[in-house]
Amino acid sequence: MAMSPSTPDRDDPHDHDHAHGSELSETQLRVRALETILTEKGYVDPAVLDRIVEHYETKTGPHVGARVIARAWIDPDFKAALLADATEAIGRLGLVNRVGDHLIAVENTPKLHNMVVCTLCSCYPWDVLGLPPVWYKSAPYRSRAVMDPRGVLADFGVALPADTEIRVWDSTAETRFMVVPRRPAGTENWSEERLASLVTRDCMIGTGVPRRPEDVS
Amino acid sequence: MNGVHDMGGMHGFGKVEPEPNEPPFHAPWEGRVLAMQRAMVFTGAWNIDISRAAQEQLPPQAYLSASYYQRWALGMERNVVEQGLVDADELAAGRALRPGKPVKRVMTEDELGRAFVRGSFGRPGPAQARFKPGDRVRAKNIHPTGHTRLPRYVRGRAGVVEAVRGCHVFPDSVTAGTGENPQWLYTVVFEGRDLWGENADPTLKVSVEAFEPYLDPA
């Protein structure tokens, strides 16, 4: 896929950059050139870039959010604090160094299902869910979530009762949203760690529901 | 601007296709792009709004055919030139032809932690918030040629203020070069039928995060 913004006709849909080949794609060459220039000019340090990449590859991810949800399921006081101010409540758990400001947790109920999208770009609660998946950043999701959320849910194999209210949160500012899904039945007396194993990334975005106990045992 | 980035309610893009066991990056260059973006924002050269605005200014064909990290890379090429940090002939040459310009700070390994914390966009507010939860408001029917965070699909539509989120940096001003100009931010909820017509899902409500200048009383 060509990167030149002025020559879209040079796009090659068969060159996906993650194809394995000895030839460097235009994208790889341009990114490498940009890094070379920024390094030579002293704006960035490649060793620091290595560490940033490593952080996103190894440290972040939906496991953080899963622990938050599991705690909310077993601790009503924490859940109340989470729904009141997610940044502060999660910050006190000590799972991550610091949670960014303006994080908002929204709770699913038997009558209400929440779904999060960013129609204008791809805003996503990185602190608790890690890097956004490709589908979240894709045109199909960004275009359809606000108009046809049940159709989007069907793409994920999720069907909600016809009378469940659906609330879609379009992340159009620097507020960020995470969904608190409903605790699955049959998990009474489960430990926080075991409950966390039921919490998927997608159920915290609102395009999925938690795993059932029988899915993990 | 009324660009292709403003996708809410568009048809024709097809199904959402989740990828099982998706890796953080699909190629090493994607990680380099993300890391460079983090490091450049740390220098104070630009902020997230200016980065988004640069991507929105890509020609529509380029925006739609580029992947997420390709858009970031293209946006960064634009940002470094616009901010006077790199010249176009250097991008073409693939190497620096002149020494760097002074920047506020350069990220070191000691400061890495700060690369991973999202900045705070809350600021002391001008006077009092104009609206309160429960107020009916109408999104203005505006079509600015510059950057804005009011999506087209709510413009001209009436909704209800659900929450006041504090006073935040106003992206429209930052990207116009007129400073942070903090504005009150609201969660405004719209009925699906008010946005999409009679055939809309009757159980649907959609909210946007709307800055006060986007709203009129309704």
Boltz contact constraints between the chains, C-beta under 6 A:
constraints:
  - contact:
      token1: [A, 3]
      token2: [B, 70]
      max_distance: 6.0
  - contact:
      token1: [A, 5]
      token2: [B, 58]
      max_distance: 6.0
  - contact:
      token1: [A, 5]
      token2: [B, 59]
      max_distance: 6.0
  - contact:
      token1: [A, 5]
      token2: [B, 62]
      max_distance: 6.0
  - contact:
      token1: [A, 5]
      token2: [B, 74]
      max_distance: 6.0
  - contact:
      token1: [A, 8]
      token2: [B, 61]
      max_distance: 6.0
  - contact:
      token1: [A, 8]
      token2: [B, 62]
      max_distance: 6.0
  - contact:
      token1: [A, 8]
      token2: [B, 65]
      max_distance: 6.0
  - contact:
      token1: [A, 11]
      token2: [B, 65]
      max_distance: 6.0
  - contact:
      token1: [A, 17]
      token2: [B, 27]
      max_distance: 6.0
  - contact:
      token1: [A, 18]
      token2: [B, 26]
      max_distance: 6.0
  - contact:
      token1: [A, 18]
      token2: [B, 27]
      max_distance: 6.0
  - contact:
      token1: [A, 27]
      token2: [B, 70]
      max_distance: 6.0
  - contact:
      token1: [A, 28]
      token2: [B, 29]
      max_distance: 6.0
  - contact:
      token1: [A, 31]
      token2: [B, 29]
      max_distance: 6.0
  - contact:
      token1: [A, 31]
      token2: [B, 32]
      max_distance: 6.0
  - contact:
      token1: [A, 31]
      token2: [B, 33]
      max_distance: 6.0
  - contact:
      token1: [A, 31]
      token2: [B, 73]
      max_distance: 6.0
  - contact:
      token1: [A, 33]
      token2: [B, 94]
      max_distance: 6.0
  - contact:
      token1: [A, 35]
      token2: [B, 32]
      max_distance: 6.0
  - contact:
      token1: [A, 36]
      token2: [B, 95]
      max_distance: 6.0
  - contact:
      token1: [A, 37]
      token2: [B, 86]
      max_distance: 6.0
  - contact:
      token1: [A, 37]
      token2: [B, 90]
      max_distance: 6.0
  - contact:
      token1: [A, 37]
      token2: [B, 96]
      max_distance: 6.0
  - contact:
      token1: [A, 40]
      token2: [B, 96]
      max_distance: 6.0
  - contact:
      token1: [A, 41]
      token2: [B, 96]
      max_distance: 6.0
  - contact:
      token1: [A, 41]
      token2: [B, 100]
      max_distance: 6.0
  - contact:
      token1: [A, 42]
      token2: [B, 100]
      max_distance: 6.0
  - contact:
      token1: [A, 43]
      token2: [B, 43]
      max_distance: 6.0
  - contact:
      token1: [A, 43]
      token2: [B, 100]
      max_distance: 6.0
  - contact:
      token1: [A, 43]
      token2: [B, 103]
      max_distance: 6.0
  - contact:
      token1: [A, 44]
      token2: [B, 39]
      max_distance: 6.0
  - contact:
      token1: [A, 48]
      token2: [B, 107]
      max_distance: 6.0
  - contact:
      token1: [A, 48]
      token2: [B, 109]
      max_distance: 6.0
  - contact:
      token1: [A, 49]
      token2: [B, 35]
      max_distance: 6.0
  - contact:
      token1: [A, 51]
      token2: [B, 112]
      max_distance: 6.0
  - contact:
      token1: [A, 52]
      token2: [B, 35]
      max_distance: 6.0
  - contact:
      token1: [A, 52]
      token2: [B, 38]
      max_distance: 6.0
  - contact:
      token1: [A, 52]
      token2: [B, 115]
      max_distance: 6.0
  - contact:
      token1: [A, 53]
      token2: [B, 31]
      max_distance: 6.0
  - contact:
      token1: [A, 53]
      token2: [B, 35]
      max_distance: 6.0
  - contact:
      token1: [A, 55]
      token2: [B, 116]
      max_distance: 6.0
  - contact:
      token1: [A, 56]
      token2: [B, 24]
      max_distance: 6.0
  - contact:
      token1: [A, 57]
      token2: [B, 24]
      max_distance: 6.0
  - contact:
      token1: [A, 97]
      token2: [B, 113]
      max_distance: 6.0
  - contact:
      token1: [A, 98]
      token2: [B, 117]
      max_distance: 6.0
  - contact:
      token1: [A, 100]
      token2: [B, 118]
      max_distance: 6.0
  - contact:
      token1: [A, 101]
      token2: [B, 120]
      max_distance: 6.0
  - contact:
      token1: [A, 119]
      token2: [B, 7]
      max_distance: 6.0
  - contact:
      token1: [A, 119]
      token2: [B, 8]
      max_distance: 6.0
  - contact:
      token1: [A, 119]
      token2: [B, 151]
      max_distance: 6.0
  - contact:
      token1: [A, 120]
      token2: [B, 5]
      max_distance: 6.0
  - contact:
      token1: [A, 120]
      token2: [B, 6]
      max_distance: 6.0
  - contact:
      token1: [A, 120]
      token2: [B, 151]
      max_distance: 6.0
  - contact:
      token1: [A, 121]
      token2: [B, 52]
      max_distance: 6.0
  - contact:
      token1: [A, 131]
      token2: [B, 24]
      max_distance: 6.0
  - contact:
      token1: [A, 133]
      token2: [B, 22]
      max_distance: 6.0
  - contact:
      token1: [A, 135]
      token2: [B, 16]
      max_distance: 6.0
  - contact:
      token1: [A, 135]
      token2: [B, 17]
      max_distance: 6.0
  - contact:
      token1: [A, 135]
      token2: [B, 18]
      max_distance: 6.0
  - contact:
      token1: [A, 137]
      token2: [B, 68]
      max_distance: 6.0
  - contact:
      token1: [A, 139]
      token2: [B, 7]
      max_distance: 6.0
  - contact:
      token1: [A, 139]
      token2: [B, 13]
      max_distance: 6.0
  - contact:
      token1: [A, 140]
      token2: [B, 13]
      max_distance: 6.0
  - contact:
      token1: [A, 140]
      token2: [B, 14]
      max_distance: 6.0
  - contact:
      token1: [A, 140]
      token2: [B, 15]
      max_distance: 6.0
  - contact:
      token1: [A, 140]
      token2: [B, 16]
      max_distance: 6.0
  - contact:
      token1: [A, 141]
      token2: [B, 16]
      max_distance: 6.0
  - contact:
      token1: [A, 142]
      token2: [B, 7]
      max_distance: 6.0
  - contact:
      token1: [A, 143]
      token2: [B, 7]
      max_distance: 6.0
  - contact:
      token1: [A, 143]
      token2: [B, 10]
      max_distance: 6.0
  - contact:
      token1: [A, 143]
      token2: [B, 13]
      max_distance: 6.0
  - contact:
      token1: [A, 146]
      token2: [B, 8]
      max_distance: 6.0
  - contact:
      token1: [A, 146]
      token2: [B, 206]
      max_distance: 6.0
  - contact:
      token1: [A, 147]
      token2: [B, 9]
      max_distance: 6.0
  - contact:
      token1: [A, 147]
      token2: [B, 196]
      max_distance: 6.0
  - contact:
      token1: [A, 152]
      token2: [B, 16]
      max_distance: 6.0
  - contact:
      token1: [A, 155]
      token2: [B, 15]
      max_distance: 6.0
  - contact:
      token1: [A, 155]
      token2: [B, 16]
      max_distance: 6.0
  - contact:
      token1: [A, 165]
      token2: [B, 203]
      max_distance: 6.0
  - contact:
      token1: [A, 166]
      token2: [B, 203]
      max_distance: 6.0
  - contact:
      token1: [A, 166]
      token2: [B, 204]
      max_distance: 6.0
  - contact:
      token1: [A, 167]
      token2: [B, 205]
      max_distance: 6.0
  - contact:
      token1: [A, 168]
      token2: [B, 206]
      max_distance: 6.0
  - contact:
      token1: [A, 169]
      token2: [B, 207]
      max_distance: 6.0
  - contact:
      token1: [A, 170]
      token2: [B, 208]
      max_distance: 6.0
  - contact:
      token1: [A, 172]
      token2: [B, 149]
      max_distance: 6.0
  - contact:
      token1: [A, 172]
      token2: [B, 208]
      max_distance: 6.0
  - contact:
      token1: [A, 172]
      token2: [B, 209]
      max_distance: 6.0
  - contact:
      token1: [A, 173]
      token2: [B, 149]
      max_distance: 6.0
  - contact:
      token1: [A, 173]
      token2: [B, 185]
      max_distance: 6.0
  - contact:
      token1: [A, 173]
      token2: [B, 209]
      max_distance: 6.0
  - contact:
      token1: [A, 174]
      token2: [B, 121]
      max_distance: 6.0
  - contact:
      token1: [A, 175]
      token2: [B, 165]
      max_distance: 6.0
  - contact:
      token1: [A, 175]
      token2: [B, 209]
      max_distance: 6.0
